[in-house]
Amino acid sequence: MTKSTTPNPCVSQLEVVMPEFARLMLRFMEIGPTEHGALTVAQAYLLRQIQLKGSCTASEIGGIMGITSGPVTTITGRLIEQKLIVRHQNVIDHRIAEFSLTTAGELVLQEAMDRQRRKFSGLFEQLGSEKCQALFDLMTEIQTVILHGE
């Protein structure tokens, strides 16, 4: 049995809406300038992951972010330059480098998270609690399907 070549109406609608939605969400999620320079969404995400784990190796960062060692070196290098993270040797295996947050990194991350909470709180107030819950449920379901297949 072959699949129909008739496009799914949801796919057609998504093709129209998704590029602009993705652009708007990236813009909406921008952190903006901090006293330590501009912070990208990817940098804020990485800072949060390091905060949650306490420290991360370059390999763990690559796995978390789905990137190779080249971009890991670039993003960690910028965060080190901004004095938001430090690189140190693993206490058990000195061949392994780990990254952890500095005090400045903790403060910048907290500021970024506070900004994001305010932005999303305003957005969710406009949507109302029922739509927010429906959005959350749908996003969770889509995430599960993407991660685990259909």
KOLSE-927927 format. One line per field, with one value per residue: residue number from 1; residue in three letters; x, y, z of N, C-alpha, C, O in turn. Coordinates in nm, 4 decimals. Last residue first. Layout:
N
n <- [NUM_...]
res <- [ala_...]
n.px <- [X_...]
n.py <- [Y_...]
n.pz <- [Z_...]
ca.px <- [X_...]
ca.py <- [Y_...]
ca.pz <- [Z_...]
c.px <- [X_...]
c.py <- [Y_...]
c.pz <- [Z_...]
o.px <- [X_...]
o.py <- [Y_...]
o.pz <- [Z_...]
END
This chain:
150
n <- [150_149_148_147_146_145_144_143_142_141_140_139_138_137_136_135_134_133_132_131_130_129_128_127_126_125_124_123_122_121_120_119_118_117_116_115_114_113_112_111_110_109_108_107_106_105_104_103_102_101_100_99_98_97_96_95_94_93_92_91_90_89_88_87_86_85_84_83_82_81_80_79_78_77_76_75_74_73_72_71_70_69_68_67_66_65_64_63_62_61_60_59_58_57_56_55_54_53_52_51_50_49_48_47_46_45_44_43_42_41_40_39_38_37_36_35_34_33_32_31_30_29_28_27_26_25_24_23_22_21_20_19_18_17_16_15_14_13_12_11_10_9_8_7_6_5_4_3_2_1]
res <- [glu_gly_his_leu_ile_val_thr_gln_ile_glu_thr_met_leu_asp_phe_leu_ala_gln_cys_lys_glu_ser_gly_leu_gln_glu_phe_leu_gly_ser_phe_lys_arg_arg_gln_arg_asp_met_ala_glu_gln_leu_val_leu_glu_gly_ala_thr_thr_leu_ser_phe_glu_ala_ile_arg_his_asp_ile_val_asn_gln_his_arg_val_ile_leu_lys_gln_glu_ile_leu_arg_gly_thr_ile_thr_thr_val_pro_gly_ser_thr_ile_gly_met_ile_gly_gly_ile_glu_ser_ala_thr_cys_ser_gly_lys_leu_gln_ile_gln_arg_leu_leu_tyr_ala_gln_ala_val_thr_leu_ala_gly_his_glu_thr_pro_gly_ile_glu_met_phe_arg_leu_met_leu_arg_ala_phe_glu_pro_met_val_val_glu_leu_gln_ser_val_cys_pro_asn_pro_thr_thr_ser_lys_thr_met]
n.px <- [0.6589_0.9371_1.0470_1.0782_0.8362_0.6501_0.7278_0.6768_0.4000_0.3266_0.4161_0.2583_0.0030_0.0279_0.0761_-0.1669_-0.3487_-0.2573_-0.3120_-0.5868_-0.6554_-0.5453_-0.4502_-0.3023_-0.2110_-0.0570_0.1442_0.2862_0.3691_0.5270_0.7287_0.8629_0.9294_1.0976_1.3071_1.4100_1.4931_1.6934_1.8768_1.9421_2.0570_2.2771_2.4182_2.4791_2.6329_2.8442_2.9582_3.0515_3.0709_2.9974_3.2325_3.3576_3.6447_3.8573_4.0476_4.2815_4.2484_3.9983_3.9095_3.8668_3.9077_4.0220_3.8185_3.6979_3.4117_3.1782_3.1807_3.3699_3.3746_3.5525_3.3808_3.1971_3.3643_3.4340_3.1911_3.1470_3.3792_3.3681_3.1249_3.1809_3.3674_3.2301_2.8773_2.5558_2.3442_2.3526_2.4273_2.6610_2.8298_2.8449_2.9785_3.2249_3.3160_3.1433_3.0065_2.8614_2.5949_2.3627_2.2388_2.4426_2.4626_2.2093_2.2330_2.4326_2.2930_2.0940_2.2500_2.3587_2.1242_2.0436_2.3254_2.3955_2.6308_2.8034_2.7808_2.5504_2.3634_2.1194_1.9073_1.7750_1.5141_1.2610_1.1646_1.3243_1.2309_0.9611_0.9813_1.0849_0.8751_0.6688_0.7671_0.7722_0.4943_0.2830_0.3098_0.3497_0.1115_-0.0680_0.0361_0.0048_-0.2720_-0.3495_-0.1158_-0.1207_-0.1414_-0.0278_-0.0607_0.1547_0.0631_0.0853]
n.py <- [0.8207_0.9080_1.0296_1.3038_1.3719_1.2984_1.4722_1.7216_1.7041_1.6993_1.9492_2.1151_2.0491_2.1412_2.4165_2.4870_2.4345_2.6216_2.8572_2.8455_2.8713_3.1227_3.3661_3.5311_3.7359_3.5902_3.5021_3.7443_3.8014_3.5751_3.6041_3.8329_3.7438_3.5276_3.6625_3.8150_3.6044_3.4930_3.7051_3.7208_3.4673_3.4957_3.6958_3.5587_3.3396_3.4835_3.5993_3.3684_3.1250_2.7806_2.5583_2.2919_2.0777_1.8528_1.5719_1.4921_1.4437_1.3027_1.4192_1.6900_1.8371_2.1743_2.4422_2.7494_2.9445_3.1906_3.4621_3.6274_3.6602_3.4553_3.2386_3.2729_3.2298_2.9597_2.8307_2.8738_2.7490_2.4861_2.4110_2.4235_2.1937_1.9627_1.9991_1.9865_1.9496_2.0338_1.8026_1.7263_1.9465_1.9252_1.6819_1.7558_1.9448_1.8932_2.1029_2.1508_2.1746_2.1282_2.3810_2.5413_2.4311_2.5053_2.7851_2.8267_2.7328_2.9275_3.1528_3.0813_3.0707_3.3378_3.5472_3.8484_4.1154_4.2060_4.2284_4.3564_4.2651_4.2931_4.0076_3.7684_3.6598_3.5603_3.7042_3.6002_3.3395_3.3896_3.4979_3.2752_3.0913_3.2264_3.2268_2.9443_2.8526_2.9196_2.7615_2.5067_2.4687_2.4290_2.1878_2.0217_2.0140_1.8834_1.6789_1.6356_1.3291_1.0924_0.8290_0.5433_0.2147_-0.1175]
n.pz <- [1.5686_1.7827_2.0007_1.9482_1.8220_2.0184_2.2272_2.1091_2.0803_2.3530_2.4363_2.2766_2.3793_2.6452_2.5992_2.4736_2.6803_2.8664_2.7225_2.6961_2.9722_3.0539_2.8026_2.6336_2.7985_2.9753_2.8051_2.7639_3.0262_3.0731_2.8848_2.9913_3.2510_3.1888_3.0597_3.2756_3.4431_3.2828_3.2795_3.5533_3.5844_3.4122_3.5457_3.7859_3.6946_3.5785_3.8047_3.9233_3.6575_3.5951_3.4335_3.2437_3.2247_3.0568_3.1304_3.2332_3.5016_3.6597_3.9013_3.8570_3.5421_3.5141_3.3823_3.2746_3.3568_3.2333_3.2070_3.0859_2.8213_2.7600_2.8137_2.6094_2.3885_2.4331_2.4086_2.1332_2.0148_2.1080_1.9950_1.7185_1.7250_1.8163_1.7271_1.8969_2.0784_2.3369_2.4739_2.3342_2.3834_2.6626_2.6867_2.5715_2.7549_3.0698_3.3241_3.6509_3.7420_3.6007_3.5995_3.4890_3.2359_3.1420_3.1471_2.9580_2.7299_2.7100_2.6649_2.4158_2.2596_2.2719_2.3630_2.5083_2.4970_2.8040_3.0734_3.1253_2.8318_2.5687_2.4903_2.4485_2.2385_2.2046_1.9904_1.7842_1.7828_1.7198_1.4590_1.3214_1.3584_1.2228_0.9602_0.9111_0.9757_0.7928_0.5633_0.6576_0.7982_0.5894_0.4861_0.7061_0.7276_0.4936_0.3296_-0.0229_-0.1788_-0.2144_0.0215_0.0173_-0.0931_0.0000]
ca.px <- [0.5114_0.8739_1.0248_1.1835_0.9641_0.6452_0.7319_0.8108_0.4854_0.2939_0.4675_0.4042_0.0359_-0.0042_0.1736_-0.0391_-0.3611_-0.2519_-0.1753_-0.5036_-0.6966_-0.4965_-0.5428_-0.3633_-0.2950_-0.1727_0.0464_0.2276_0.2848_0.4114_0.6322_0.8118_0.8423_0.9735_1.2252_1.3575_1.3908_1.5743_1.8180_1.8829_1.9377_2.1750_2.3675_2.3999_2.5099_2.7587_2.8992_2.9488_3.1309_2.9593_3.1346_3.3188_3.5052_3.8276_3.9142_4.2775_4.3018_4.0751_3.9395_3.9479_3.8301_4.0430_3.9077_3.7403_3.5551_3.2137_3.0570_3.3865_3.2798_3.5928_3.5003_3.1503_3.2990_3.5368_3.2544_3.0515_3.3427_3.4854_3.1405_3.0913_3.4022_3.3320_3.0078_2.6561_2.3380_2.3131_2.3117_2.5434_2.7947_2.7867_2.8420_3.1428_3.2869_3.2569_2.9889_2.9702_2.7081_2.4536_2.1644_2.3908_2.5774_2.2440_2.1316_2.4545_2.4118_2.0572_2.1673_2.4462_2.2069_1.9561_2.2351_2.3828_2.5067_2.7869_2.8916_2.6728_2.3875_2.2496_1.9455_1.8014_1.6434_1.3425_1.0982_1.3345_1.3728_0.9973_0.9272_1.1589_1.0093_0.6557_0.7489_0.8919_0.6124_0.2959_0.2829_0.4482_0.2365_-0.0831_0.0249_0.1394_-0.1925_-0.3803_-0.1963_-0.0615_-0.2180_0.0562_-0.1232_0.0968_0.1433_0.0000]
ca.py <- [0.8212_0.8591_0.8850_1.2296_1.3967_1.2351_1.3257_1.6866_1.7147_1.5864_1.8281_2.1185_2.0218_2.0007_2.3333_2.5047_2.3616_2.4795_2.8258_2.8368_2.7533_2.9966_3.3073_3.4090_3.7703_3.6649_3.4051_3.6713_3.8947_3.6035_3.4958_3.8297_3.8608_3.5058_3.5665_3.8813_3.6989_3.4133_3.6575_3.8368_3.5030_3.3946_3.7204_3.6826_3.3168_3.3982_3.6867_3.4475_3.2194_2.9217_2.5910_2.4325_2.1049_1.9909_1.6218_1.5077_1.5744_1.2774_1.2761_1.6500_1.7439_2.0308_2.3835_2.6153_2.9161_3.0539_3.4009_3.5920_3.7452_3.5945_3.2579_3.2832_3.3604_3.0647_2.8354_2.9260_2.8888_2.5686_2.4093_2.5227_2.3283_2.0256_1.9335_2.0494_1.8886_2.1329_1.8804_1.6397_1.9086_2.0452_1.6943_1.6504_1.9868_1.8774_2.0200_2.1692_2.2143_2.0151_2.2637_2.5684_2.4222_2.3636_2.7182_2.8683_2.6625_2.7867_3.1469_3.1025_2.9504_3.2347_3.4835_3.7057_4.0528_4.1935_4.1475_4.4314_4.2596_4.3232_4.1474_3.8123_3.7262_3.4973_3.7193_3.7418_3.3656_3.3288_3.5781_3.4023_3.0609_3.1960_3.3544_3.0285_2.8187_2.9873_2.9045_2.5624_2.4834_2.5451_2.3070_2.0483_2.0691_2.0264_1.6950_1.6952_1.4495_1.2074_0.9274_0.6598_0.3374_0.0000]
ca.pz <- [1.5687_1.6601_2.0060_2.0163_1.7556_1.8865_2.2457_2.1532_1.9619_2.2653_2.5007_2.2630_2.2397_2.6178_2.6696_2.4052_2.5537_2.8995_2.7661_2.5757_2.8941_3.1107_2.8994_2.5807_2.6832_3.0271_2.8542_2.6515_2.9522_3.1591_2.8679_2.8543_3.2325_3.2648_2.9868_3.1552_3.4887_3.3154_3.1540_3.4855_3.6614_3.3856_3.4100_3.7876_3.7732_3.4964_3.7018_3.9928_3.7508_3.5962_3.5363_3.2466_3.2587_3.0955_3.0956_3.0878_3.4622_3.5378_3.8934_3.9720_3.6229_3.4973_3.4819_3.2330_3.3669_3.2712_3.2546_3.2277_2.8931_2.7379_2.8963_2.7480_2.4071_2.4260_2.5408_2.2313_1.9888_2.1363_2.1411_1.7785_1.6759_1.9010_1.7259_1.8110_1.9466_2.2373_2.5194_2.3394_2.2462_2.6018_2.7398_2.5099_2.6181_2.9795_3.2046_3.5543_3.8263_3.6221_3.6453_3.6241_3.3265_3.1527_3.2300_3.0974_2.7790_2.7259_2.7862_2.5310_2.2764_2.3276_2.2677_2.5380_2.4508_2.6601_3.0231_3.1530_2.9756_2.6291_2.4882_2.5848_2.2528_2.3077_2.1194_1.8216_1.8068_1.8487_1.5679_1.3247_1.4094_1.3651_1.0306_0.8972_1.0548_0.9220_0.5516_0.5646_0.8719_0.6774_0.4017_0.6540_0.8387_0.5102_0.4504_0.0971_-0.1464_-0.2470_-0.0656_0.0846_-0.1015_0.0000]
c.px <- [0.4541_0.7230_0.9600_1.1700_1.0751_0.7792_0.7336_0.8263_0.6281_0.3810_0.4439_0.4673_0.1871_0.0351_0.1509_0.0677_-0.2296_-0.2606_-0.1615_-0.3595_-0.6111_-0.5355_-0.4984_-0.4698_-0.3666_-0.2678_-0.0748_0.1170_0.2141_0.3153_0.5097_0.7018_0.7812_0.8769_1.0935_1.2640_1.3275_1.4610_1.6901_1.8121_1.8650_2.0462_2.2574_2.3388_2.4197_2.6270_2.8055_2.8800_3.0171_3.0454_3.1092_3.2170_3.4825_3.6784_3.8976_4.1468_4.3072_4.1213_4.0301_3.9873_3.9193_3.9537_3.9206_3.8379_3.5791_3.3655_3.0762_3.2579_3.2846_3.5035_3.5490_3.2667_3.2522_3.4786_3.3621_3.1143_3.2537_3.4529_3.2567_3.0990_3.3126_3.3706_3.1089_2.7885_2.4350_2.3017_2.2591_2.4172_2.6701_2.7432_2.7720_2.9981_3.1986_3.2167_3.1210_2.9452_2.8323_2.5681_2.2565_2.3203_2.5321_2.3633_2.1649_2.3573_2.4419_2.1750_2.1266_2.3682_2.2992_2.0368_2.1474_2.2824_2.5109_2.6553_2.8834_2.7968_2.5142_2.2492_2.0757_1.8316_1.6569_1.4807_1.1875_1.2769_1.3946_1.1440_0.9651_1.1124_1.0920_0.7930_0.7370_0.8800_0.7339_0.4326_0.3208_0.4321_0.3446_0.0461_0.0127_0.1370_-0.0523_-0.3011_-0.2239_-0.1626_-0.1622_-0.0170_-0.0257_0.0415_0.0720_0.0896]
c.py <- [0.7003_0.8533_0.8284_1.0784_1.3115_1.2530_1.2547_1.5352_1.6750_1.5868_1.7066_1.9938_2.0203_1.9622_2.1851_2.4157_2.3699_2.3949_2.6779_2.8032_2.7360_2.8736_3.1672_3.3514_3.6471_3.6983_3.4720_3.5780_3.8271_3.6974_3.5163_3.7250_3.8620_3.6225_3.5407_3.7882_3.7715_3.5028_3.5789_3.7932_3.6210_3.4282_3.6210_3.7122_3.4401_3.3684_3.6068_3.5403_3.2889_3.0005_2.7414_2.4511_2.2558_2.0031_1.7642_1.5719_1.5959_1.4116_1.2451_1.5025_1.6932_1.9524_2.2339_2.5649_2.7726_3.0473_3.2546_3.5364_3.7213_3.6916_3.4018_3.2989_3.3789_3.2031_2.9428_2.9325_2.9443_2.7168_2.4983_2.5251_2.4368_2.1661_2.0139_1.9743_1.9513_2.0755_1.9698_1.7147_1.8226_2.0142_1.8148_1.6579_1.8843_1.9278_2.0089_2.0736_2.2395_2.0477_2.1471_2.4451_2.4456_2.3425_2.5697_2.7971_2.6996_2.7081_3.0019_3.0929_2.9639_3.1070_3.3819_3.6469_3.9034_4.1264_4.1272_4.3563_4.3398_4.3053_4.1694_3.9610_3.7819_3.5604_3.6673_3.7664_3.5101_3.3518_3.5222_3.4889_3.1881_3.1701_3.3327_3.1611_2.9085_2.9697_2.9770_2.7137_2.5462_2.5732_2.4339_2.1746_2.1054_2.0910_1.8446_1.7058_1.5090_1.3385_1.0416_0.7573_0.4503_0.1234]
c.pz <- [1.6353_1.6752_1.8811_2.0027_1.8165_1.8147_2.1117_2.1681_1.9965_2.1397_2.4121_2.3229_2.2187_2.4745_2.6393_2.4678_2.4745_2.7731_2.7971_2.6120_2.7691_3.0286_2.9388_2.6735_2.6287_2.9131_2.9169_2.6992_2.8360_3.0883_2.9565_2.8387_3.0924_3.2466_3.0579_3.0782_3.3707_3.3649_3.1811_3.3572_3.5979_3.4597_3.3755_3.6515_3.7679_3.5647_3.6111_3.8937_3.8254_3.6937_3.5334_3.3585_3.2622_3.1230_3.1473_3.0426_3.3111_3.4814_3.7738_3.9672_3.7352_3.5907_3.4564_3.3387_3.3235_3.2865_3.2927_3.2905_3.0444_2.8147_2.8839_2.8452_2.5515_2.4491_2.5447_2.3709_2.0986_2.1188_2.1802_1.9320_1.7347_1.8555_1.8071_1.8230_1.8487_2.0963_2.4081_2.3765_2.2416_2.4591_2.6783_2.5572_2.5472_2.8417_3.1306_3.4387_3.7435_3.7189_3.6791_3.6805_3.4700_3.2456_3.2475_3.1901_2.9243_2.7832_2.8140_2.6619_2.3975_2.3537_2.3400_2.4405_2.4789_2.6263_2.8726_3.1063_3.0012_2.7811_2.5623_2.5883_2.3937_2.3241_2.2320_1.9608_1.8498_1.8814_1.7054_1.4410_1.4207_1.4268_1.1807_0.9729_1.0327_0.9888_0.6809_0.5505_0.7845_0.7523_0.4855_0.5692_0.7915_0.6236_0.4688_0.2114_-0.0178_-0.2228_-0.0921_-0.0185_-0.0294_0.0000]
o.px <- [0.3320_0.6684_0.9310_1.2702_1.1564_0.8298_0.8105_0.9268_0.6928_0.4302_0.5314_0.5617_0.2385_0.0932_0.2461_0.1413_-0.1863_-0.1892_-0.0630_-0.2927_-0.5674_-0.4558_-0.4235_-0.5686_-0.4801_-0.3897_-0.1846_0.0086_0.0954_0.1942_0.3992_0.5946_0.6621_0.7568_0.9888_1.1556_1.2056_1.3448_1.5903_1.7011_1.7422_1.9376_2.1560_2.2218_2.2988_2.5215_2.6999_2.7582_2.8999_3.0870_3.1872_3.1266_3.5750_3.5963_3.9205_4.1365_4.3349_4.0428_4.1267_4.0898_4.0346_3.9268_3.8393_3.9290_3.4917_3.4381_3.0010_3.2292_3.2131_3.5507_3.5832_3.2530_3.2659_3.5369_3.3802_3.0930_3.2820_3.4949_3.2463_3.0813_3.3624_3.4036_3.0767_2.8093_2.4026_2.2553_2.1383_2.3117_2.5834_2.6331_2.6536_2.9056_3.1084_3.0988_3.2006_2.8721_2.9012_2.6314_2.2316_2.3404_2.5780_2.3653_2.1498_2.3950_2.4734_2.1580_2.1253_2.4148_2.3160_2.0199_2.1740_2.1675_2.6166_2.5791_2.9506_2.9056_2.5782_2.1484_2.1356_1.7870_1.5616_1.5567_1.1894_1.3344_1.4732_1.1779_0.9974_1.1940_1.1623_0.8236_0.7896_0.9734_0.7960_0.4819_0.3832_0.5298_0.4224_0.0855_0.0763_0.2263_0.0030_-0.2670_-0.1311_-0.2796_-0.1568_0.0387_0.0495_0.0911_-0.0504_0.1804]
o.py <- [0.6862_0.8785_0.7088_1.0074_1.2538_1.1589_1.1605_1.4780_1.6025_1.4820_1.6212_1.9386_1.9324_1.8562_2.1124_2.3472_2.2709_2.2956_2.6155_2.7289_2.6249_2.7805_3.1017_3.2944_3.6575_3.6902_3.4167_3.5747_3.8502_3.6758_3.4781_3.7542_3.8887_3.6021_3.5329_3.8287_3.7878_3.4792_3.5958_3.8383_3.6221_3.4184_3.6582_3.7492_3.4283_3.3714_3.6563_3.5577_3.2693_2.9499_2.8187_2.3694_2.3348_1.9451_1.7926_1.6204_1.7070_1.4844_1.1699_1.4650_1.6572_1.9942_2.1748_2.6369_2.6865_3.1328_3.2004_3.5588_3.7860_3.7928_3.4645_3.3654_3.4871_3.2844_3.0094_3.0295_3.0515_2.7999_2.5771_2.6309_2.5321_2.2501_2.1202_1.8965_1.9683_2.1437_1.9809_1.6927_1.8421_2.0508_1.8080_1.6421_1.9209_1.9507_2.1028_1.9755_2.3394_1.9564_2.0746_2.4096_2.3778_2.2480_2.5154_2.7539_2.6120_2.6268_2.9590_3.0321_2.8685_3.0428_3.3451_3.6909_3.8405_4.0861_4.0391_4.4135_4.3862_4.3275_4.0747_4.0321_3.8356_3.5207_3.7236_3.8412_3.5383_3.3808_3.5982_3.5464_3.2071_3.2209_3.4121_3.2019_2.9472_3.0629_3.0831_2.7852_2.6292_2.6888_2.5349_2.2586_2.2076_2.2091_1.9250_1.7379_1.4413_1.4462_1.0823_0.7663_0.4531_0.1355]
o.pz <- [1.6434_1.7826_1.8765_1.9940_1.7442_1.7535_2.0927_2.1260_1.9209_2.0976_2.3981_2.2664_2.1495_2.4516_2.6108_2.3968_2.4154_2.7593_2.7576_2.5400_2.7387_3.0167_2.8664_2.6272_2.5823_2.9283_2.9124_2.6409_2.8127_3.0899_2.9179_2.7856_3.0764_3.2290_2.9937_3.0365_3.3658_3.3317_3.1111_3.3288_3.5895_3.4026_3.3164_3.6421_3.7478_3.5014_3.5715_3.8981_3.7932_3.7979_3.4779_3.3757_3.2810_3.0520_3.2649_2.9299_3.2659_3.4208_3.7863_4.0242_3.7115_3.7033_3.3854_3.3794_3.3346_3.2359_3.3737_3.4080_3.1209_2.8666_2.9842_2.9479_2.6087_2.5209_2.6466_2.4436_2.1522_2.1993_2.2743_1.9925_1.7946_1.9392_1.8600_1.9161_1.7311_2.0049_2.3871_2.3171_2.1564_2.4181_2.6454_2.4776_2.4719_2.8147_3.1287_3.4527_3.7639_3.7720_3.7755_3.7966_3.5619_3.3244_3.3569_3.2990_3.0049_2.8741_2.9294_2.7582_2.4734_2.4573_2.4544_2.4351_2.4739_2.7142_2.8189_3.1000_2.9069_2.8482_2.6131_2.6784_2.4503_2.4124_2.3414_2.0398_1.9402_1.9962_1.7967_1.5131_1.5199_1.5347_1.2586_1.0419_1.1317_1.0523_0.6776_0.5283_0.8315_0.7679_0.4553_0.5798_0.8321_0.6165_0.4606_0.1903_0.0848_-0.2437_-0.0035_-0.1308_-0.0167_0.0823]
END
